[in-house]
Amino acid sequence: MLTVAGLSKSFGGRELFDDVSLNIMSGDRIAITGPNGAGKSTLIKIILGKEEPDGGSVTFIRGTRVGYLPQESEPAANETVLEIAVPHEHEYDGQFIAKAKQILASLGFKQTDYNRPAREMSGGWIMRAHLARLLAEEPDLLMLDEPTNHLDLETLIWFQDYLKYYPGAILLISHDREFLNNLCTHIAELRSSRIMRYTGNYDSYLEQRAAMEATLIATAKSQQREIDRMQLFVDRFRAKNTKAAQAQSKMKQIERIKEDMVEVPDGPDATMGFRFPQPQRSGQRVITLEKIKFGYGEKLIYDGIDFEVERDQRIVLVGPNGAGKSTLLKLLAQVLTPQAGEHKLGHNAKYGYFAQHRAAMLNPKHTVFQEALDTPQRITEQAVRTVLGSFLFRGDDIYKPVSVLSGGEKSRLALVKLLLDPPNLLLMDEPTTHLDLASVDALIEALKQYQGTLVFISHDVHFIRALSTHVVRVEAGTLRHFGGGYQYYLDKTAQSARAALTSSSFGSVVSRPVATPLDRKEQKRQEAAQRQARSNQKSEIQKRISSLEKEIADLEAKERDYAAELEKPETYHSGGRATQINRELSHVTDRLAEATKEWEQAAAQMAAFEGA
């Protein structure tokens, strides 16, 4: 489908990557990972033809349709939401329009939103409309840059499940660890100007990388010990005539070892090595809302709700989009004033509210370092540098003026300031947005150290699992409490769904007439005939499945062989060889997709037999 061969790219004398090769086949779900500034987005732009490489090539199999979702969507013009989701070439295609509307609804849009001008909505909602268009179009290769940034938790879970069954290939950049674990079949790590492809999800990649690095480090140490041993001989005997020849031989051996010296890759991002200052201890009841009533205009969100937070709780607010999670957090932070009810702050309680607008409270005249130092807490400069480094402000970055920082950088700096002088109640709305995987892990470690109370909203399931000890589901103006972590909440809601289904099934049972003895005899004969017919049909399906599985295995082996051939530089030395392999790979890929679809249909038939 796509072959990237020998790409190189530099900016201002700095090498982003060199001799990068990557092959993408139908059905692949590949995430490009790597440290900040490694060149992930640049690689995507080169693949899309938006930037030119210094060397190498990008080749698509003829006819491949590509769809791309950038991290930030272009500002909307005069289009409505539906006009973004349904491009002009499909405006009279009823089936496409129905599919686009269904996807829009799954992404959180209401029917009343379809004809709204998109410019009236936030950038996150415009991005969802563009995402709906891409999913409805189903390109052969779907390229996504941080697609989960603007999704709430429930929409994210729907999106993740949808992509599992997406018929094409997916190439993405994401900093959502759980999303990568649930979706990806391969990780392509871009680091130290090279790309290394790993099979499996993100956690599997971490294990493989750690094992590989341990082997490389051990080999490098062994080589260095050998060099040191021989160098000791050279230093001792090179001045002696009787040993000069041997010393010269040893020096040549040292040079050969150095030429073949194993290159140890840069280590993973440094982990947090700093303990944050801890807040003053609050009373047992930290904050209470009593009989709260609040709405926007005529739309009532809450009518008489009660909510209490106790010391040391780690509460995550979950629920469908628009249910009122952010509104509840703003009521706790007194950003919003209730129309009725009471807000009570407990003994010694002091809250801090983290939302995107918090970044606007930074002093634009300060450098990053000056702004981080500007806290009431007495913290050493080295400690501040350590924390800034954990949130990707490294080297000369700490001397950048706040005024030139991107929105994501301001968000990270605001987090640093909050953690350097934390209140004893943290109210956080989507704190992981704009953070890469290393920064999310740094934030998790900081909040695990934090000896206060936390109420937060997040769509990052890894972040939620790591921190939450209590779940509150917000839906239809009500609050439902689950006294356990996220997995406990999932288990409990699944049990409720099963109970409702069972109850519904019992309610639909109707009485049946009692069969006579003659009826039973005839019924047994018919049942035996039906069993034989089913057995024959099942046997045919089993044969079909076995035949398809053998064919798929053969095709996958051919696909791997062709892909491996395309990744060899020498393939491109022989005129026309790469083109021939791409053509053969295209035929194999097409048949593999057909055979896989046939297998899925046969497997579904078999599952229906076994479940009947």
N, C-alpha and C positions, 0 to 999 in steps of 0.2 A: 504493500500500500504506500509506504513512504520509506525512502532510504536517504539518510544523512551520512555523507562520506567525507571524512578528512577536513571538517570545518575548522577554521581558525579565525580569531577576531581579536583585535587590540584597539584600545582607546587611549590616545595621548601617551603612547609608549608603554601602557600597562596591558599585559596579555590577559585577556579574559579566558580564552580557551584555545587549545592547539590540537589539531588532528583528532577532532571529536567525531565519532561515528555512532549512528543509532539507527536501528531498523524497527519499524512499527508494522505489525500485521493485524489483520482483521480479528477483532475480539480482544486485543490487548487493552489493558487499563494501566497506563504508565504514568507515574508521578515523577516530575523532575524536582529533586531536592538539592540543597546545598546551602552554604552560609550566605548571609546577606552580601550582595555585590559580586557573587560568583558568576553572574551572567545568565541566569535562568530566563528572565524576560527577554534579554537580547537574543538568546537562542530561539525562543518562540517567534520573535519578530523576523529573524532570518528565515525560519521555516516558512513563514507566511509571505515572504518576499517583501516585507516592509523595510528591511535593512539588507545591505550587501555584506557577505563575508569577505575577509581578506583572502581566503583560499577555501577549496573544497566545493562540494555540490550538494544540492537538495533535489531529489527526484521523486515525483509522485507517479504511481501507476496511472496510465491514461484513464480519464473519466472519474477519478477520485473527487468526491465532493467534500469540501472542508468547511466547517463552521467554527467561528471563533468568538469567545466571550471575553472581552478585556476586563481588567480589574475595575476600571471606572468607565461607565458608559458615556457616550457623547451627550451633551445637553439636548434635551428634546426640543423640537421645533413646534409645529402646530398639530402633530399627530395625536390621535387618541391612543389610549392603551391598546385597544384592539387593532388599530392600524399598525402599531409597532409589531404586535404579535402575528399579524397576518400581512405579509408583504404583497405588493401590487399583483404579482404573478399568480397569487392564490386568492384574490379577493372575490372571485366567483366560484371558488371550489368549496362546496358545502361541507364535504368531508374534512377538508383541512381546517376550515373555520371551526367546526364542531370540536376537532381535536385540540386546536389552539385554546378554545374557551375552557375545555376540560382541564388543560394544563394550567391556565391562568387561575382557575378556581383552586387547584391543588397548591399553587404558589401563594395563595392567600388573598387573591383579588375577589371582590364581590361583583355581582352582575352589574351593580350600579357604577362600578369603576370602569367598565369596558369602554364607555363613550366619553369618559372624562379626558380632558387634555392632559397629556403626560407631564407637561411642564408644571402643572400644579402639584405634582408629587415629588417626593424626595428622590435623590440619585439611586438609592437602594431599590426603590419600587420600579424605577425606569429600567434598572438592570434586570429585575425579575421579568419585565415584559419582553426584553430582548432574549432572555433565557427561554421563555415560553416559545418564542419564534424558532429558536434553534432546535429545541426538543421536538417541535411539531414538524420541522423540516427533515429531521433525522439525517444529517450529513454522514458520509462514510467515516470521516475523522472529525471528532468533536474536540476542540482545543479550548481549555478553560483556565483562566488566570484568577486564582482566589475566588472561586464561585460561591463559597459559603459565607463570605464576609457579611453579606447583607440579609442573610436568612435567619429567621428565628428557629428555635430548636425543633418544633414539630414539622415545619416546612423542610428543614434540613433532613430530617429522618425520611420524609416522603421522597425528597430529591435523591438521597443516597440509595433508597430501594429502587427507584425508577432507573437509575444509572446501572444497577446490577444487571438489568435485563435489556440494556440499550443494545441495539443490533450492530452498531458500528464500533470502531476503536475510539479510545479516549486518551488524550494526552493532557495532563493538567499540572498546575502548580497550586499547592495548597499547604497551609500551615495548621490544618485540622488533623491531628493524629488519629483520632477515632475514624474519621471519614476515610483517611488513607488506609487504615487497617481493614475497614469493611469493604472497600471497593477495589483496591489496586492488586494487580497480578505481578507487577514489576515496579521497581524503584530505580530510576536513573539518577545517580548522584553526580552532580557537577561540582568538582572540588580540585583545587590546585591545577587548574587549566585542563583537567582531564575529565572524562565521563566514565563511570563504572556502572554497569547494569546488574541489578540483583533480582533474582526471582523470588516472588512472595510479597507480602504486605510490608508495612512500615516497621512493625516490631521484628519481623523476620529479617528485614534489611539490617536493622541495628545489631542483631545477633551475628549475622554473617560478617558485617563490617568489623565488629569487635574481634571475631575469630581471625579474620584475615590480617588485621593490624597486629594482633598478638604474634602471629606467625612471622610477619615481616619484621617486627621489632626484635624477636628472638634471633632471626637470621642475621639482621644487621649487627646485633651485639656479638654474635658468633664471629662474623667477618671482622669486626673491629678488634676482638680479642686476638684473632689470628694476625692481623696487621700489627698490633701492639707487640705481640710475641716476636715477630720477625724484625720489627723495628728495633727492639731491644738488642737483638743479635747484631744488626747492622751498626748501631751506635757503639757497641762494645768492640767489634772486630774490624771495622772498615779501615782503621789506621794500621792494622797489622798486615804485613806482607803475606804471611802464610794463610790468612783468612780473607784477604781482599776479594778474591774471585767468588768465594761463597757469599760474602756480603753483597757483592754486585748482583749475584743471582737472586738473593733475597729481596733486594730492592726492585728487581724486575717483577718478582712474584707479587710484591706489595702493589705495584702499579696495576698489574692485571686484576687483582682483587678489587682495587678502587674503581677500575673501569666497569666491573660487574657488580659493584656495590648495590645492594637492595636499597631502593628509595623508600623511606618511611614517609607515608602521607602525613599532612598536618593533622594534629590531634583534633578530637571533637571540641566543640565550644566549651570553654571553661565553665565549671559548675559554680554555683553560688558559694563563695567562701567568706561570707560576712553575716553576722547576726544583726538583725534590724533592732533599733530601739523599741522597747515595749511600752504600751500605753498604761496609764493608771487603771487600776482594777475598778470596774463598775459594780453597782448593786446587782442582785439576782435578776430583777426585772429591768431590762435595759430600755425598752421602748414599748409603748402601748397605744393602739388605736381603738377607740370605743365608739360604737354606733355611727360610723363614718358614712356620710352621704356625699357623693361627688359625681358630677357629670359635665359633659362639654355641650353647652347649649341645651337642646332638648334631649340629647342622648345621655341617659343615666347609666353610669358605669357601676357604681356601688350605692347600695341603699341599706344602711344600718349594719355594716360589717364590723366585726371585732378582730383584732390581730395583736398578738403579744409575742415579743422576742425576749428570750432569756439569755443570760450571760453564757458565753462560749458556744452558743449554737452556730452552726454553719448551714444556713438555709438557702436553698436555690428555689426560685420562683419559676414554675413551668406552666405551660398552657398554650392554647391556640393563639395565633396572631390576632391582635386587636382585643384580647380578653381583658387587658388592663394591668399587665405585669409592670410595665414602666410607670404607669399611673400610680400604682401602689407604692413603688419605690420612691417616687417623687412626693407622695403624701407623707411617707416616713421621713424624708429629708426636708420637709416643709417648703419644697419648691412649689407645690400646689397647696392651696388652702381649701379645706373641705367646706361644703355648704352647710353641713351639720355634723355634730360629733366632736370628739375630743382627742387631742394629740398629747401624750404624756411621756416625758423623758425621765428615765429612772435616775437613781442616786449616782452621782459622779459620772453619768453617761455623757459622752461627747461623740457626735457622729461626724463622719466625713462622707461626702457624696461624690462618686466618680462617674461622670458621664462625658460625652464627647465635648460638650461646651466648656468643660473644666480646662481644656487646653487654652482657651481664650484668656484665662486668668494668669498666664505666664507673662513675665516682663520681656517685651520684644527687644529691649536695649541690652539685656544680659546675654552673656554667652551661655552655652549649655552648662558648663561647669559652675559659673557664677549662680545660675538659677538653682542648681541642685544644692549648692552650699547655703542658699538663702532660706534656712529653716530654723525654727527656735531651738531644735536639738543641737547639742554640741557633738559634732561628728568630725573625725579626722579627714583631711583631704584625701588620703590614700583609701580610706573606706568609701568615700563618695566616688572616687575613680573606679573602685571595684564594682559598685552597684551600677554605675553608668555603663561599664563594660558588659555587664550581664544583660543589659537592655540595648546592646549594639551601639553604644557611643564609645568608640575606641580611637586611640591615637589622637590625631588632630581634630576629630569630630567634636571633642568636648569644647573646642574653642570656637565652634560655629555660632554665629548670632542666632538667638531664638527666632528672630524675624524671618530668617531664610529657611527654617525647618519646614518639612512637609507636614501634612495633617497627621500622618502616622507617627512621625518623629515627635511632634508636639504631644501626642497622646502618650507615647512611651515616657517622655520627660515628666509629664504630669503624674504618671504612675510612680516614677522614681521619687518625686517630691512627697507624694502621699505616703509611700512606704518608709521614707526617712523621718517622717514625723506623723505616725499613724494615730488616729483617734481610737477609742476603745469600741466603736461601732462603725464598721465599714459598710457602706451601701454602694454597690458597684453594678453598673448597667453595661453589659457586654465589654468587660475589661480586656478581653483577648483580641478584639478587633485591631487589625494592623500589626499584630505581633507575630514574629516568625516562631518556628517550633522551639528554638533555643530560648527565646524570650518568654514564651508560654511556660516552659519548664522552670525558668528562673522565677517567674511570678508565682507558680505553684509552690516552689520551695520557700519563697518569702512568706506566703500566706500560711504555710504549714508551721512556720516559726511564730507567726503572729499570735499573740496571746490576748485576743479580743474576740468580738462577736462579728459575724459576717452574714450579710444578706445580699444575694447577688442574682443577676440574670445572665445566662450565657447560652450560646448555641454550640459551644465546644464540649462534646460529651466527655472527652478525656479530662478536661478541666473540671467538669461537674463531678465525675467519678472520684477524682483525686481529693476533692475538698468537701463536698456536701455530706452532712450527717442528718439532714432533715429536708424533706421536699414539701413544698406547698403548691398545689395545683390551683391555678386561677382560671375560672371558667364561668361565664354567664353571671358575673357579679357575685360569685361565691368562692370561698377559700376552703380547700380540702387538704387536711394535713396528713403526712405520711412520716411517722417517726423513725426513719431510717435513711440510708443513702439512696443513690439513684437506682441501683439494682433492685433494692427492696421495693421502691416505687413501681418499677417495671413489672416485677413479679406480682404485686398486689393488683395493679390495673389489669394485668392479663387474667388473673383469677376472677376478677369482677366481670370481665368480658365473657369468660367461659361460663360463669354462673348464669349470666343473662341469657346466653345462647341456649343453655340446658333448660332453663325455665321456660323459654319461648318454645322449645321443642316439646316439652311436656304439655304445654297448653294447647298444642295443635293436634294432640292425639284424639282420634275419633273411634267410636265403637265399631266393631266388625261383627258380621253375622257368624254364628257358630257353625262350623262345617259338619256335615253328616259323614258316616263311615265311607259311603260310596264316593263322596267328594274327596275324602282324604286319599283313597286309592288312586283316583284319577290325578289328583294333585301330585302325588309321589311320582307317578309315571311321567308327568309333564316336567317335574323338577329334574328328574334323571336325564331326560332328553335335553333340557336346557343346560345342565351341567356339562354334558358331553359336547354340546355345541360351543359352550364357553371355553371348555378345555382345548378344543381344536383351534378356536380363534386365538386363545392365549398363546398356544404353541407357535402359531404363525407369527404373532407379534414378537415373541421371544427370538425366533429365527431372524426376523427383520432387524431387531435391535442388535443381535450378535454380528450380523453382516455389516451393519452400519458402523458399529464400534470398531470392527477390524479396518473398514475403509477409512474412518476418521483417524485412527492411529497411524495408518500408512500415510495419509495426507499430511498429518501433523509432522511426521518424520521428514517428509519431503520439504515441508515448509521450513523446518528448522535448518535442514541442509542448505536450502537456497539462501535463507537469511544469513547463515554463517558464511556462505560463499560471498555474499554481497558485502560483508564486513571486512573481507580481506583486501588489502590495497592492491595485491597483484591481479585481482579480478578486473581491475580497470586498466591494466596494462595491455590486455588483449582486446583488440578492436572488436566491438560489438558483443563481447561476452556478457557484460553487465546488462545490456539491453535484452539479450536472449534470456538471461536468468530472470529478469524482471517480468518478461512476458510469460515464462513458464510459472513463475511465482503467482502471477495474476490468475492463471487458469486454476492452479491448485487452491488459491485462496477462495475463489468463487465457488468451486465445488465443495470445499470444506464448509463454507457457510450454508450451502444447500443441504449437505449431508447432516450437518449439526441440527438444522431446522427439522429435517425428516426424523432424526433421532429423538429430538424433543417431543415431536408429535407422537411417535411410537411409545416413548417413555410415559407420556401423559395417558395414553390408552392403557398401558400396563398398570399404571398407578390407579386408574379408574377401576380396572378389573380387581386389583388387590384390595382396594378400599370398599368395593361393593359387598 
